[in-house]
Amino acid sequence: MHGLVLASASPRRRELLAQIGITPDRIVAPDVDETPRRLELPRDYARRIALAKAAAVSAPLVLAADTVVAVGRRILPKTETEAEARACLDILSGRRHRVYTAVVLADGSLHPKERLVESVVTFTRLTAADIDGYIACGEWRGKAGGYAIQGEAARFIRFISGSYSGVVGLPLFETAQLLRDGT
């Protein structure tokens, strides 16, 4: 796709795009404050951050995304510490949660094209040993909700409804539609 800039530092998003035959011309990690607003709903937060990422990159064609893990109205953090990851895993243990991924294609027009994909994921009940083992592997760092479904956390997933690639970080069907219709 000529002139496409991916507004993301995520190697997973690059890999997912490659899976559908798309290689961005450039990759730019936008500097966006990702602090949730008071009482902001998870789906609204995902949309706002994806739009902000797209707006932060100056290029004719920008693809941006944001993935949010939520339990009810509660937005779980992108975990940076073991304590955060443990807290997230404790919350997710034995529960159903939602993963929202917003995708934005900005083409210089006043109205970027966007899609919001909602997936439902259910974790099995985690033992202390499960959590300790997952923390030890380290893949929780920087992950929304403290887990990576495409990694070792796959063994904890009892059920998923929606977009697997959306839970990873970029819903491929919706992204392909945006790119097809938006260029």
GROMACS elastic network, one bead per residue, 0.5 to 0.9 nm:
[ bonds ]
;  ai    aj funct       b0    kb
    1     4     6  0.59296   500
    1    22     6  0.64357   500
    1    23     6  0.69584   500
    1    24     6  0.67805   500
    1    25     6  0.77800   500
    1   179     6  0.85184   500
    1   183     6  0.88055   500
    2    24     6  0.78208   500
    2    25     6  0.69109   500
    2    61     6  0.87551   500
    3    24     6  0.74182   500
    3    25     6  0.57925   500
    3    26     6  0.79633   500
    3    59     6  0.79216   500
    3    60     6  0.69533   500
    3    61     6  0.62097   500
    3    62     6  0.84983   500
    4    23     6  0.81631   500
    4    24     6  0.50664   500
    4    25     6  0.54854   500
    4    26     6  0.68823   500
    4    27     6  0.87844   500
    4    59     6  0.80303   500
    4    60     6  0.76612   500
    4    61     6  0.50806   500
    4    62     6  0.58628   500
    4    63     6  0.71627   500
    5    24     6  0.55182   500
    5    25     6  0.58711   500
    5    27     6  0.56308   500
    5    28     6  0.70358   500
    5    57     6  0.82589   500
    5    59     6  0.68914   500
    5    60     6  0.82943   500
    5    61     6  0.61626   500
    5    63     6  0.62090   500
    5    64     6  0.86302   500
    6     9     6  0.84605   500
    6    13     6  0.85728   500
    6    14     6  0.80067   500
    6    24     6  0.60337   500
    6    25     6  0.80260   500
    6    26     6  0.63871   500
    6    28     6  0.62439   500
    6    29     6  0.82010   500
    6    54     6  0.87147   500
    6    57     6  0.89979   500
    6    61     6  0.87350   500
    6    62     6  0.59411   500
    6    64     6  0.61774   500
    6    65     6  0.89743   500
    7    26     6  0.86322   500
    7    27     6  0.60742   500
    7    29     6  0.55734   500
    7    30     6  0.60071   500
    7    53     6  0.62810   500
    7    54     6  0.63092   500
    7    56     6  0.83148   500
    7    57     6  0.67274   500
    7    62     6  0.65493   500
    7    63     6  0.59156   500
    7    65     6  0.76741   500
    8    11     6  0.82129   500
    8    13     6  0.74258   500
    8    14     6  0.84307   500
    8    27     6  0.66372   500
    8    28     6  0.60060   500
    8    30     6  0.66735   500
    8    53     6  0.79092   500
    8    63     6  0.84181   500
    8    64     6  0.65017   500
    8    65     6  0.74423   500
    8    66     6  0.88956   500
    9    12     6  0.88747   500
    9    13     6  0.82436   500
    9    14     6  0.86947   500
    9    27     6  0.73164   500
    9    28     6  0.67953   500
    9    30     6  0.79360   500
   10    13     6  0.54502   500
   10    14     6  0.68569   500
   10    15     6  0.89367   500
   10    29     6  0.84072   500
   10   169     6  0.84255   500
   11    14     6  0.51503   500
   11    15     6  0.62521   500
   11    16     6  0.86457   500
   12    15     6  0.50073   500
   12    16     6  0.60552   500
   12    17     6  0.85906   500
   12   168     6  0.72555   500
   12   169     6  0.69211   500
   12   170     6  0.82608   500
   13    16     6  0.50142   500
   13    17     6  0.61530   500
   13    18     6  0.85498   500
   13    65     6  0.86879   500
   13   168     6  0.81608   500
   13   169     6  0.61935   500
   13   170     6  0.60015   500
   14    17     6  0.52116   500
   14    18     6  0.62232   500
   14    19     6  0.86875   500
   14    22     6  0.86510   500
   14    23     6  0.75262   500
   14    24     6  0.80214   500
   14    27     6  0.86745   500
   15    18     6  0.50491   500
   15    19     6  0.62577   500
   16    20     6  0.69697   500
   16    21     6  0.89763   500
   16    22     6  0.87168   500
   16   165     6  0.74813   500
   16   168     6  0.86525   500
   16   169     6  0.83114   500
   16   170     6  0.68400   500
   16   171     6  0.85663   500
   16   172     6  0.71686   500
   17    20     6  0.54655   500
   17    21     6  0.64812   500
   17    22     6  0.51378   500
   17    23     6  0.65691   500
   17    24     6  0.82085   500
   17   170     6  0.81251   500
   17   172     6  0.74346   500
   17   175     6  0.86316   500
   17   176     6  0.88839   500
   18    22     6  0.50077   500
   18    23     6  0.58484   500
   18    24     6  0.88916   500
   19    22     6  0.74066   500
   19   172     6  0.86367   500
   20   172     6  0.73911   500
   20   176     6  0.77280   500
   23    26     6  0.86346   500
   24    27     6  0.67862   500
   28    57     6  0.72547   500
   29    53     6  0.84119   500
   29    57     6  0.84817   500
   30    52     6  0.86549   500
   30    53     6  0.56654   500
   30    54     6  0.79782   500
   30    55     6  0.88703   500
   30    56     6  0.58327   500
   30    57     6  0.64064   500
   31    53     6  0.75151   500
   31    56     6  0.70954   500
   32    49     6  0.75989   500
   32    52     6  0.67251   500
   32    53     6  0.62965   500
   32    56     6  0.73792   500
   33    36     6  0.87717   500
   33    49     6  0.82182   500
   33    52     6  0.87895   500
   34    45     6  0.87687   500
   34    49     6  0.65635   500
   36    39     6  0.82355   500
   36    40     6  0.64703   500
   36    41     6  0.87821   500
   36    42     6  0.86572   500
   36    45     6  0.65210   500
   36    75     6  0.79538   500
   37    40     6  0.52233   500
   37    41     6  0.87285   500
   37    45     6  0.78795   500
   38    41     6  0.89727   500
   39    73     6  0.83425   500
   39    74     6  0.89964   500
   40    43     6  0.85036   500
   40    44     6  0.66074   500
   40    45     6  0.62348   500
   40    73     6  0.82414   500
   40    75     6  0.87937   500
   41    44     6  0.53238   500
   41    45     6  0.61025   500
   41    46     6  0.87556   500
   41    73     6  0.58901   500
   41    74     6  0.77763   500
   41    75     6  0.78407   500
   42    45     6  0.50168   500
   42    46     6  0.62029   500
   42    47     6  0.87240   500
   42    68     6  0.66288   500
   42    69     6  0.77843   500
   42    70     6  0.63810   500
   42    72     6  0.86381   500
   42    73     6  0.63698   500
   42    74     6  0.71717   500
   42    75     6  0.58361   500
   42    99     6  0.87921   500
   42   100     6  0.72518   500
   43    46     6  0.51961   500
   43    47     6  0.63499   500
   43    48     6  0.86520   500
   43    68     6  0.77887   500
   43    99     6  0.89156   500
   43   100     6  0.60580   500
   43   101     6  0.80656   500
   43   102     6  0.79534   500
   43   116     6  0.76208   500
   43   117     6  0.89887   500
   43   118     6  0.83024   500
   44    47     6  0.52090   500
   44    48     6  0.60737   500
   44    49     6  0.86270   500
   45    48     6  0.50978   500
   45    49     6  0.61272   500
   45    50     6  0.85491   500
   45    66     6  0.88594   500
   45    68     6  0.79266   500
   45    75     6  0.87004   500
   46    49     6  0.53788   500
   46    50     6  0.61631   500
   46    51     6  0.85844   500
   46    65     6  0.80843   500
   46    66     6  0.55124   500
   46    67     6  0.62249   500
   46    68     6  0.60426   500
   46   100     6  0.66208   500
   46   101     6  0.63522   500
   46   102     6  0.55179   500
   46   103     6  0.88015   500
   46   116     6  0.80873   500
   47    50     6  0.52632   500
   47    51     6  0.60842   500
   47    52     6  0.85060   500
   47    65     6  0.83241   500
   47    66     6  0.73990   500
   47   100     6  0.89587   500
   47   101     6  0.79971   500
   47   102     6  0.52568   500
   47   103     6  0.76762   500
   47   104     6  0.82195   500
   47   114     6  0.82486   500
   47   115     6  0.84663   500
   47   116     6  0.71510   500
   48    51     6  0.52268   500
   48    52     6  0.60773   500
   48    53     6  0.86455   500
   48    66     6  0.88127   500
   48   102     6  0.86070   500
   49    53     6  0.60955   500
   49    54     6  0.86169   500
   49    65     6  0.78145   500
   49    66     6  0.62733   500
   49   102     6  0.83502   500
   50    53     6  0.51167   500
   50    54     6  0.62967   500
   50    55     6  0.86492   500
   50    63     6  0.89449   500
   50    64     6  0.55743   500
   50    66     6  0.50654   500
   50    67     6  0.85952   500
   50   101     6  0.86939   500
   50   102     6  0.60522   500
   50   103     6  0.63468   500
   50   104     6  0.61789   500
   50   114     6  0.89255   500
   51    54     6  0.51420   500
   51    55     6  0.61314   500
   51    56     6  0.86002   500
   51    64     6  0.72752   500
   51    65     6  0.79591   500
   51    66     6  0.88716   500
   51   102     6  0.85250   500
   51   103     6  0.82281   500
   51   104     6  0.62370   500
   51   105     6  0.87499   500
   51   106     6  0.84849   500
   51   112     6  0.80267   500
   51   114     6  0.84360   500
   52    55     6  0.50226   500
   52    56     6  0.60612   500
   52    57     6  0.89573   500
   52    64     6  0.86817   500
   53    56     6  0.51511   500
   53    57     6  0.68586   500
   53    63     6  0.87825   500
   53    64     6  0.59729   500
   53    65     6  0.75240   500
   53    66     6  0.84528   500
   53   104     6  0.87915   500
   54    57     6  0.56923   500
   54    58     6  0.82954   500
   54    62     6  0.59717   500
   54    63     6  0.65113   500
   54    64     6  0.52395   500
   54    65     6  0.81357   500
   54   104     6  0.67929   500
   54   105     6  0.73873   500
   54   106     6  0.63406   500
   54   112     6  0.86710   500
   55    58     6  0.72537   500
   55    62     6  0.84846   500
   55   106     6  0.77386   500
   57    62     6  0.71438   500
   58    61     6  0.86221   500
   58    62     6  0.79878   500
   59    62     6  0.62455   500
   59   106     6  0.86963   500
   59   107     6  0.80673   500
   59   108     6  0.78832   500
   60   106     6  0.76426   500
   60   107     6  0.54513   500
   60   108     6  0.57497   500
   61   105     6  0.70258   500
   61   106     6  0.56921   500
   61   108     6  0.70270   500
   61   183     6  0.85814   500
   62   104     6  0.78497   500
   62   105     6  0.56351   500
   62   106     6  0.50618   500
   62   107     6  0.65226   500
   62   108     6  0.86966   500
   63   103     6  0.72571   500
   63   104     6  0.57159   500
   63   106     6  0.65373   500
   63   107     6  0.89220   500
   63   175     6  0.87596   500
   63   179     6  0.87294   500
   64   102     6  0.82432   500
   64   103     6  0.58097   500
   64   104     6  0.51856   500
   64   105     6  0.66034   500
   64   106     6  0.82402   500
   65   101     6  0.67645   500
   65   102     6  0.53743   500
   65   104     6  0.61455   500
   65   105     6  0.89218   500
   65   169     6  0.75649   500
   65   170     6  0.68519   500
   66   100     6  0.80559   500
   66   101     6  0.55081   500
   66   102     6  0.54190   500
   66   103     6  0.68618   500
   66   169     6  0.71608   500
   66   170     6  0.81427   500
   67    99     6  0.68750   500
   67   100     6  0.56138   500
   67   102     6  0.65902   500
   67   103     6  0.89590   500
   67   144     6  0.69261   500
   67   166     6  0.77041   500
   67   167     6  0.73151   500
   67   168     6  0.82849   500
   67   169     6  0.57791   500
   67   170     6  0.79244   500
   68    75     6  0.68280   500
   68    76     6  0.73133   500
   68    77     6  0.81795   500
   68    78     6  0.84878   500
   68    98     6  0.81984   500
   68    99     6  0.55670   500
   68   100     6  0.51266   500
   68   101     6  0.63278   500
   68   102     6  0.86691   500
   68   144     6  0.60192   500
   68   145     6  0.76501   500
   68   167     6  0.87441   500
   69    74     6  0.85139   500
   69    75     6  0.61038   500
   69    76     6  0.56080   500
   69    77     6  0.78059   500
   69    78     6  0.87794   500
   69    97     6  0.72105   500
   69    98     6  0.59558   500
   69   100     6  0.65453   500
   69   101     6  0.88729   500
   69   144     6  0.57729   500
   69   145     6  0.53312   500
   69   146     6  0.89712   500
   69   167     6  0.86066   500
   70    73     6  0.64720   500
   70    74     6  0.53798   500
   70    76     6  0.56550   500
   70    97     6  0.59210   500
   70    98     6  0.53245   500
   70    99     6  0.62412   500
   70   100     6  0.78777   500
   70   145     6  0.76489   500
   71    74     6  0.52343   500
   71    75     6  0.67539   500
   71    76     6  0.74306   500
   71    91     6  0.80671   500
   71    92     6  0.77931   500
   71    95     6  0.85794   500
   71    96     6  0.75705   500
   71    98     6  0.64617   500
   71    99     6  0.89168   500
   72    75     6  0.81363   500
   72    97     6  0.72170   500
   72    98     6  0.78214   500
   75   145     6  0.82395   500
   76    79     6  0.83349   500
   76    88     6  0.67593   500
   76   144     6  0.66088   500
   76   145     6  0.50202   500
   76   146     6  0.81297   500
   77    80     6  0.84200   500
   77    84     6  0.76882   500
   77    85     6  0.86820   500
   77    88     6  0.79614   500
   77   142     6  0.86450   500
   77   143     6  0.79407   500
   77   144     6  0.56572   500
   77   145     6  0.56851   500
   77   146     6  0.74621   500
   78    84     6  0.85135   500
   78    85     6  0.85457   500
   78   140     6  0.85960   500
   78   141     6  0.76062   500
   78   145     6  0.59314   500
   78   146     6  0.63613   500
   79    82     6  0.76779   500
   79    83     6  0.85406   500
   79    84     6  0.54906   500
   79    85     6  0.54676   500
   79    88     6  0.81789   500
   79   140     6  0.67249   500
   79   141     6  0.56408   500
   79   142     6  0.50200   500
   79   143     6  0.57262   500
   79   144     6  0.64758   500
   79   145     6  0.67011   500
   79   146     6  0.52282   500
   79   147     6  0.86033   500
   80    83     6  0.85322   500
   80    84     6  0.67385   500
   80    85     6  0.74643   500
   80   140     6  0.81256   500
   80   141     6  0.54281   500
   80   142     6  0.55024   500
   80   143     6  0.81076   500
   80   146     6  0.84685   500
   81    84     6  0.52477   500
   81    85     6  0.63346   500
   81    86     6  0.86617   500
   81   140     6  0.89350   500
   81   141     6  0.72195   500
   81   142     6  0.87704   500
   82    85     6  0.50154   500
   82    86     6  0.60211   500
   82    87     6  0.84917   500
   82   135     6  0.67398   500
   82   138     6  0.87965   500
   82   140     6  0.84273   500
   82   141     6  0.82231   500
   83    86     6  0.51378   500
   83    87     6  0.61277   500
   83    88     6  0.86398   500
   84    87     6  0.51148   500
   84    88     6  0.62155   500
   84    89     6  0.86465   500
   84   145     6  0.88565   500
   84   146     6  0.75039   500
   85    88     6  0.51399   500
   85    89     6  0.61419   500
   85    90     6  0.85353   500
   85   135     6  0.73548   500
   85   140     6  0.65778   500
   85   141     6  0.78359   500
   85   143     6  0.88324   500
   85   145     6  0.73346   500
   85   147     6  0.78663   500
   86    89     6  0.51048   500
   86    90     6  0.60321   500
   86    91     6  0.85887   500
   86   131     6  0.69014   500
   86   132     6  0.84039   500
   86   135     6  0.74517   500
   86   146     6  0.78241   500
   87    90     6  0.51073   500
   87    91     6  0.62861   500
   87    92     6  0.87155   500
   87   146     6  0.86695   500
   88    91     6  0.51061   500
   88    92     6  0.61494   500
   88    93     6  0.85228   500
   88   145     6  0.56986   500
   88   146     6  0.59521   500
   88   147     6  0.85723   500
   89    92     6  0.50119   500
   89    93     6  0.58578   500
   89   126     6  0.78822   500
   89   131     6  0.69591   500
   89   145     6  0.75695   500
   89   146     6  0.67605   500
   89   147     6  0.78882   500
   90    93     6  0.52737   500
   90    94     6  0.88007   500
   90   126     6  0.76782   500
   90   131     6  0.81713   500
   91    94     6  0.83533   500
   91    95     6  0.75743   500
   92    95     6  0.53015   500
   92    96     6  0.71460   500
   92    97     6  0.71481   500
   92   122     6  0.79916   500
   92   123     6  0.63085   500
   92   124     6  0.85521   500
   92   125     6  0.83183   500
   92   126     6  0.85960   500
   92   145     6  0.82899   500
   93    96     6  0.85582   500
   93   122     6  0.85123   500
   93   123     6  0.56920   500
   93   124     6  0.60878   500
   93   126     6  0.52261   500
   93   127     6  0.84778   500
   93   156     6  0.86596   500
   94   122     6  0.70462   500
   94   123     6  0.51430   500
   94   126     6  0.68374   500
   95   121     6  0.83883   500
   95   122     6  0.56085   500
   95   123     6  0.56260   500
   95   124     6  0.72135   500
   95   125     6  0.75755   500
   96   120     6  0.68412   500
   96   121     6  0.56229   500
   96   123     6  0.64336   500
   96   159     6  0.85828   500
   97   119     6  0.84627   500
   97   120     6  0.58151   500
   97   121     6  0.54683   500
   97   122     6  0.62808   500
   97   123     6  0.82810   500
   98   118     6  0.66873   500
   98   119     6  0.56053   500
   98   121     6  0.61245   500
   98   122     6  0.86791   500
   99   117     6  0.80724   500
   99   118     6  0.57447   500
   99   119     6  0.51414   500
   99   120     6  0.63137   500
   99   121     6  0.73607   500
   99   166     6  0.78220   500
   99   167     6  0.60583   500
  100   116     6  0.67786   500
  100   117     6  0.56387   500
  100   119     6  0.64851   500
  100   120     6  0.89331   500
  100   166     6  0.76353   500
  100   167     6  0.76150   500
  101   115     6  0.82384   500
  101   116     6  0.57383   500
  101   117     6  0.52544   500
  101   118     6  0.66443   500
  101   119     6  0.84791   500
  101   166     6  0.58805   500
  101   167     6  0.72322   500
  101   169     6  0.67220   500
  101   170     6  0.68401   500
  101   171     6  0.72326   500
  102   114     6  0.70936   500
  102   115     6  0.57372   500
  102   117     6  0.63215   500
  102   118     6  0.88011   500
  102   166     6  0.87816   500
  102   170     6  0.82260   500
  102   171     6  0.86147   500
  103   113     6  0.83343   500
  103   114     6  0.54870   500
  103   115     6  0.52889   500
  103   116     6  0.63829   500
  103   117     6  0.82531   500
  103   170     6  0.73334   500
  103   171     6  0.79039   500
  103   174     6  0.80039   500
  103   175     6  0.68781   500
  103   178     6  0.85806   500
  104   112     6  0.64937   500
  104   113     6  0.57072   500
  104   115     6  0.66703   500
  104   116     6  0.88521   500
  104   175     6  0.85056   500
  104   178     6  0.81706   500
  105   112     6  0.56913   500
  105   113     6  0.51568   500
  105   114     6  0.62193   500
  105   175     6  0.85775   500
  105   178     6  0.67919   500
  105   179     6  0.74078   500
  105   182     6  0.73705   500
  106   109     6  0.70815   500
  106   110     6  0.86679   500
  106   111     6  0.76173   500
  106   113     6  0.64111   500
  106   114     6  0.85163   500
  106   182     6  0.86871   500
  107   110     6  0.86251   500
  107   111     6  0.85418   500
  107   112     6  0.66020   500
  107   113     6  0.82991   500
  107   182     6  0.76550   500
  107   183     6  0.80729   500
  108   111     6  0.81887   500
  108   112     6  0.76428   500
  109   112     6  0.64542   500
  113   178     6  0.70170   500
  113   182     6  0.73086   500
  114   178     6  0.74209   500
  115   174     6  0.67717   500
  115   175     6  0.80277   500
  115   178     6  0.79517   500
  116   174     6  0.85859   500
  117   162     6  0.78352   500
  117   163     6  0.73655   500
  117   166     6  0.68753   500
  117   171     6  0.70982   500
  117   174     6  0.80040   500
  118   161     6  0.88236   500
  118   162     6  0.65569   500
  118   163     6  0.75566   500
  118   166     6  0.79804   500
  118   167     6  0.87066   500
  119   160     6  0.71170   500
  119   161     6  0.56101   500
  119   163     6  0.58778   500
  119   164     6  0.78203   500
  119   166     6  0.74515   500
  119   167     6  0.70094   500
  120   159     6  0.78755   500
  120   160     6  0.55657   500
  120   161     6  0.50906   500
  120   162     6  0.63792   500
  120   163     6  0.87388   500
  120   167     6  0.89971   500
  121   157     6  0.70012   500
  121   158     6  0.77051   500
  121   159     6  0.56818   500
  121   161     6  0.65820   500
  121   162     6  0.85379   500
  121   167     6  0.86577   500
  122   156     6  0.83590   500
  122   157     6  0.58951   500
  122   158     6  0.55038   500
  122   159     6  0.50378   500
  122   160     6  0.64476   500
  123   126     6  0.79105   500
  123   156     6  0.54049   500
  123   158     6  0.55320   500
  123   159     6  0.72690   500
  124   155     6  0.87340   500
  124   156     6  0.54394   500
  124   157     6  0.62360   500
  124   158     6  0.57095   500
  124   159     6  0.88029   500
  125   156     6  0.79854   500
  126   129     6  0.79322   500
  126   130     6  0.56772   500
  126   131     6  0.65835   500
  126   156     6  0.75350   500
  127   131     6  0.64250   500
  127   132     6  0.85976   500
  128   131     6  0.52144   500
  128   132     6  0.60711   500
  128   133     6  0.85355   500
  129   133     6  0.59561   500
  129   134     6  0.84601   500
  130   133     6  0.52551   500
  130   134     6  0.61896   500
  130   135     6  0.86031   500
  130   156     6  0.87532   500
  131   134     6  0.51177   500
  131   135     6  0.60304   500
  131   136     6  0.85011   500
  132   135     6  0.51465   500
  132   136     6  0.61441   500
  132   137     6  0.88512   500
  133   136     6  0.50767   500
  133   137     6  0.64898   500
  134   137     6  0.52583   500
  134   138     6  0.69408   500
  134   139     6  0.77166   500
  134   140     6  0.77329   500
  134   147     6  0.86392   500
  134   152     6  0.72537   500
  134   153     6  0.72852   500
  135   138     6  0.55123   500
  135   139     6  0.76734   500
  135   140     6  0.69461   500
  136   139     6  0.84975   500
  137   140     6  0.79525   500
  137   152     6  0.81033   500
  138   141     6  0.61667   500
  139   142     6  0.82404   500
  139   143     6  0.78045   500
  139   146     6  0.83246   500
  139   147     6  0.70438   500
  139   148     6  0.67816   500
  139   151     6  0.75026   500
  139   152     6  0.79687   500
  139   153     6  0.88197   500
  140   143     6  0.54095   500
  140   144     6  0.83037   500
  140   145     6  0.82546   500
  140   148     6  0.64985   500
  140   153     6  0.89458   500
  141   144     6  0.88430   500
  141   146     6  0.68440   500
  141   147     6  0.80995   500
  142   145     6  0.89330   500
  142   146     6  0.72692   500
  142   147     6  0.88220   500
  143   147     6  0.57046   500
  143   148     6  0.65268   500
  144   147     6  0.67162   500
  144   148     6  0.81568   500
  145   148     6  0.85943   500
  147   150     6  0.89516   500
  147   151     6  0.82405   500
  147   152     6  0.85689   500
  147   153     6  0.61674   500
  148   151     6  0.54129   500
  148   152     6  0.72797   500
  148   153     6  0.58690   500
  148   154     6  0.75875   500
  148   167     6  0.84356   500
  148   168     6  0.68535   500
  149   152     6  0.72355   500
  149   153     6  0.52910   500
  149   155     6  0.85552   500
  149   156     6  0.86126   500
  149   157     6  0.77426   500
  149   164     6  0.83283   500
  149   167     6  0.70886   500
  149   168     6  0.63164   500
  150   153     6  0.71573   500
  150   154     6  0.61287   500
  150   164     6  0.88390   500
  150   165     6  0.89282   500
  150   167     6  0.88037   500
  150   168     6  0.65106   500
  151   154     6  0.58911   500
  151   155     6  0.85829   500
  152   155     6  0.62666   500
  152   156     6  0.82243   500
  153   156     6  0.54021   500
  153   157     6  0.71202   500
  154   157     6  0.54440   500
  154   158     6  0.88141   500
  155   158     6  0.80945   500
  157   160     6  0.73129   500
  160   163     6  0.81592   500
  160   164     6  0.75237   500
  161   164     6  0.80470   500
  162   166     6  0.79652   500
  162   167     6  0.85718   500
  163   167     6  0.64265   500
  163   168     6  0.87477   500
  163   170     6  0.88565   500
  163   171     6  0.61129   500
  163   172     6  0.82537   500
  163   173     6  0.85285   500
  164   167     6  0.51886   500
  164   168     6  0.64469   500
  164   169     6  0.87951   500
  164   170     6  0.88997   500
  164   171     6  0.74403   500
  165   169     6  0.62226   500
  165   170     6  0.55626   500
  165   172     6  0.62138   500
  165   173     6  0.87646   500
  166   172     6  0.71484   500
  167   170     6  0.72445   500
  167   171     6  0.75555   500
  168   171     6  0.80369   500
  170   174     6  0.86009   500
  170   175     6  0.72791   500
  171   174     6  0.57361   500
  171   175     6  0.60466   500
  171   176     6  0.86254   500
  172   176     6  0.59136   500
  172   177     6  0.84671   500
  173   176     6  0.52636   500
  173   177     6  0.63171   500
  173   178     6  0.87789   500
  174   177     6  0.50312   500
  174   178     6  0.61885   500
  174   179     6  0.86428   500
  175   178     6  0.50809   500
  175   179     6  0.61821   500
  175   180     6  0.85115   500
  176   179     6  0.51491   500
  176   180     6  0.59999   500
  176   181     6  0.84817   500
  177   180     6  0.50699   500
  177   181     6  0.59305   500
  177   182     6  0.80737   500
  178   181     6  0.52686   500
  178   182     6  0.55011   500
  178   183     6  0.82468   500
  179   182     6  0.51384   500
  179   183     6  0.60041   500
  180   183     6  0.60322   500
